[in-house]
Amino acid sequence: MREKEIEKYLREEIKKLGGIAYKFTSPGNSGVPDRLVLLPCGVMAFVELKAPGGKTTAIQDRQISRIHNLDFDVYVIDSKFKVDCFIQDMQRRIGDY
């Protein structure tokens, strides 16, 4: 399975929750996560997508740390199963509101 297929699956599942999974780019800031996920009730997360077994690069790790240090969630997802786990976590967070 390719990263592109996992990314498409993520977008479809987020849409089912009434959310948006924006493609996230930040000129001049290499290594930022691939997607900014916005869901009802003000729930937000960053998602870095990888092909199965793929690993983040050093610059991605630095960006993820910077985002974590600001108390935002960043998920690294490399399979449809992990998308499903992410979706369950997001459903729980929406339900908390």
Short mmCIF file of the C-alpha atoms (twelve columns), coordinates in Angstrom:
data_MODEL
# 
_entry.id   MODEL 
# 
loop_
_atom_site.group_PDB 
_atom_site.id 
_atom_site.type_symbol 
_atom_site.label_atom_id 
_atom_site.label_alt_id 
_atom_site.label_comp_id 
_atom_site.label_asym_id 
_atom_site.label_seq_id 
_atom_site.Cartn_x 
_atom_site.Cartn_y 
_atom_site.Cartn_z 
_atom_site.pdbx_PDB_model_num 
ATOM 1  C CA . MET A 1  0.000   0.000  0.000  1 
ATOM 2  C CA . ARG A 2  1.233   3.472  -0.854 1 
ATOM 3  C CA . GLU A 3  1.191   6.602  1.290  1 
ATOM 4  C CA . LYS A 4  -1.210  8.205  -1.182 1 
ATOM 5  C CA . GLU A 5  -3.804  5.470  -0.562 1 
ATOM 6  C CA . ILE A 6  -3.539  5.881  3.206  1 
ATOM 7  C CA . GLU A 7  -3.896  9.649  2.810  1 
ATOM 8  C CA . LYS A 8  -7.052  9.222  0.705  1 
ATOM 9  C CA . TYR A 9  -8.521  6.856  3.293  1 
ATOM 10 C CA . LEU A 10 -7.766  9.388  6.054  1 
ATOM 11 C CA . ARG A 11 -9.518  12.182 4.122  1 
ATOM 12 C CA . GLU A 12 -12.588 10.012 3.532  1 
ATOM 13 C CA . GLU A 13 -12.847 8.970  7.189  1 
ATOM 14 C CA . ILE A 14 -12.419 12.536 8.453  1 
ATOM 15 C CA . LYS A 15 -15.139 13.704 6.070  1 
ATOM 16 C CA . LYS A 16 -17.504 11.077 7.563  1 
ATOM 17 C CA . LEU A 17 -16.955 12.735 10.959 1 
ATOM 18 C CA . GLY A 18 -17.915 16.125 9.512  1 
ATOM 19 C CA . GLY A 19 -14.327 17.332 9.479  1 
ATOM 20 C CA . ILE A 20 -11.675 18.550 7.071  1 
ATOM 21 C CA . ALA A 21 -8.160  17.180 6.515  1 
ATOM 22 C CA . TYR A 22 -6.335  20.106 4.923  1 
ATOM 23 C CA . LYS A 23 -3.114  19.454 3.047  1 
ATOM 24 C CA . PHE A 24 -0.650  21.394 5.171  1 
ATOM 25 C CA . THR A 25 2.363   23.151 3.715  1 
ATOM 26 C CA . SER A 26 4.375   25.911 5.297  1 
ATOM 27 C CA . PRO A 27 6.851   27.561 2.918  1 
ATOM 28 C CA . GLY A 28 10.239  27.919 4.531  1 
ATOM 29 C CA . ASN A 29 9.442   25.297 7.155  1 
ATOM 30 C CA . SER A 30 10.495  21.909 5.853  1 
ATOM 31 C CA . GLY A 31 9.291   18.814 7.649  1 
ATOM 32 C CA . VAL A 32 5.878   20.006 8.824  1 
ATOM 33 C CA . PRO A 33 3.168   17.312 9.037  1 
ATOM 34 C CA . ASP A 34 1.208   16.449 5.881  1 
ATOM 35 C CA . ARG A 35 -2.318  17.148 7.114  1 
ATOM 36 C CA . LEU A 36 -4.073  19.541 9.473  1 
ATOM 37 C CA . VAL A 37 -7.242  17.816 10.691 1 
ATOM 38 C CA . LEU A 38 -10.121 19.984 11.908 1 
ATOM 39 C CA . LEU A 39 -13.183 18.377 13.471 1 
ATOM 40 C CA . PRO A 40 -16.400 19.526 15.155 1 
ATOM 41 C CA . CYS A 41 -16.176 20.895 18.704 1 
ATOM 42 C CA . GLY A 42 -12.812 22.537 18.006 1 
ATOM 43 C CA . VAL A 43 -10.886 19.258 17.875 1 
ATOM 44 C CA . MET A 44 -7.651  19.587 15.899 1 
ATOM 45 C CA . ALA A 45 -4.617  17.418 15.159 1 
ATOM 46 C CA . PHE A 46 -1.655  17.294 12.820 1 
ATOM 47 C CA . VAL A 47 -1.023  14.082 10.863 1 
ATOM 48 C CA . GLU A 48 2.206   12.918 9.223  1 
ATOM 49 C CA . LEU A 49 1.522   10.143 6.738  1 
ATOM 50 C CA . LYS A 50 4.004   7.462  5.734  1 
ATOM 51 C CA . ALA A 51 4.031   4.390  3.549  1 
ATOM 52 C CA . PRO A 52 3.781   1.206  5.637  1 
ATOM 53 C CA . GLY A 53 6.877   0.905  7.808  1 
ATOM 54 C CA . GLY A 54 8.057   4.391  6.807  1 
ATOM 55 C CA . LYS A 55 9.907   6.472  9.366  1 
ATOM 56 C CA . THR A 56 10.007  10.193 9.971  1 
ATOM 57 C CA . THR A 57 13.129  12.127 9.016  1 
ATOM 58 C CA . ALA A 58 15.251  14.095 11.460 1 
ATOM 59 C CA . ILE A 59 13.721  17.401 10.308 1 
ATOM 60 C CA . GLN A 60 10.208  15.963 10.662 1 
ATOM 61 C CA . ASP A 61 11.072  14.816 14.181 1 
ATOM 62 C CA . ARG A 62 12.213  18.355 15.040 1 
ATOM 63 C CA . GLN A 63 9.003   19.869 13.669 1 
ATOM 64 C CA . ILE A 64 6.877   17.302 15.499 1 
ATOM 65 C CA . SER A 65 8.708   18.142 18.741 1 
ATOM 66 C CA . ARG A 66 8.111   21.860 18.200 1 
ATOM 67 C CA . ILE A 67 4.394   21.249 17.678 1 
ATOM 68 C CA . HIS A 68 4.189   18.908 20.695 1 
ATOM 69 C CA . ASN A 69 5.920   21.553 22.820 1 
ATOM 70 C CA . LEU A 70 3.015   23.883 22.013 1 
ATOM 71 C CA . ASP A 71 0.604   21.189 23.319 1 
ATOM 72 C CA . PHE A 72 -0.798  20.146 19.928 1 
ATOM 73 C CA . ASP A 73 -1.205  16.516 18.937 1 
ATOM 74 C CA . VAL A 74 0.783   15.045 16.045 1 
ATOM 75 C CA . TYR A 75 0.033   11.537 14.795 1 
ATOM 76 C CA . VAL A 76 2.340   9.527  12.541 1 
ATOM 77 C CA . ILE A 77 0.217   7.135  10.501 1 
ATOM 78 C CA . ASP A 78 1.518   4.416  8.159  1 
ATOM 79 C CA . SER A 79 -1.501  2.121  7.662  1 
ATOM 80 C CA . LYS A 80 -5.277  2.045  7.331  1 
ATOM 81 C CA . PHE A 81 -5.374  0.334  10.726 1 
ATOM 82 C CA . LYS A 82 -3.617  3.338  12.289 1 
ATOM 83 C CA . VAL A 83 -6.073  5.644  10.504 1 
ATOM 84 C CA . ASP A 84 -8.875  3.655  12.161 1 
ATOM 85 C CA . CYS A 85 -7.192  4.042  15.563 1 
ATOM 86 C CA . PHE A 86 -6.775  7.775  14.934 1 
ATOM 87 C CA . ILE A 87 -10.456 8.069  13.974 1 
ATOM 88 C CA . GLN A 88 -11.493 6.288  17.191 1 
ATOM 89 C CA . ASP A 89 -9.370  8.715  19.212 1 
ATOM 90 C CA . MET A 90 -10.920 11.678 17.393 1 
ATOM 91 C CA . GLN A 91 -14.453 10.321 17.968 1 
ATOM 92 C CA . ARG A 92 -13.679 10.022 21.678 1 
ATOM 93 C CA . ARG A 93 -12.394 13.610 21.764 1 
ATOM 94 C CA . ILE A 94 -15.470 14.923 19.942 1 
ATOM 95 C CA . GLY A 95 -17.650 12.966 22.355 1 
ATOM 96 C CA . ASP A 96 -15.905 14.621 25.311 1 
ATOM 97 C CA . TYR A 97 -17.455 17.966 24.323 1 
# 
